[in-house]
């Protein structure tokens, strides 16, 4: 089998290629924007420029059997586009559908799309986890663009016969993680007291090793064709308990202080970090039973395994 992975130098794409590279029966091609960075040995690199409706994928999709599409426009810390939603649509919707159509025309049989749990929404009520059957309720521009890409991919599948598989992960953590999880690691390691004792939430996450394992299953499993899967570690955790697990893995005592949730929300709004605070205090639970039943998939790593692996990488950087 010949597999193309887009976003090959990114957090998820690079990990997928590293995992697939251990299978000598596979040919691998990694698509990057402009230059090769940290490409696993044995992977054929191809530079495609920016992901857009006009990207020429002919040199990347020729001969491939399956595509894992991990490249995307993700959350932008300092948004420069005058119309954020239009830019997300240009890259994540039109750019994705352009790739899918060219892959189908070149003879690819399967297209694994890395979507987001944000297609479902931003938070869940107690005892009501998100499922793949829920009516999508994306809120931000990123979530909306992923939802629209899913709709477009299903249409491409109907028109071409391309087998589309959609994966919606929550927060993915692991070695080389960035953004909020990386900042949390730094705060805990610094010993700064965190005012999160009063939080009583429950959040699903997925360790990079577990997510990659699910992606690999979806590349070739016959029962994955045409399916949408929500994936997680299967062990939900509260924010205070997550901090404790990270601190213990680092070898430090967790430093947590009580603080009313109303005060945390007010501080977040004043600091312009309202959405980040909501994620810290709110719940987001995922029911990942469908992929477990359909593909007989089980995460190979526990939550504690994932925290340990991430902290080991962090301390060794």
Beta strands, then each sheet from edge to edge (+ up, - down):
strand 1: 2-6
strand 2: 27-32
strand 3: 44-47
strand 4: 66-69
strand 5: 110-114
strand 6: 163-169
strand 7: 171-173
strand 8: 205-207
strand 9: 228-231
sheet 1: 3+ 2+ 1+ 4+ 5+ 6+ 9+
sheet 2: 7+ 8+
end
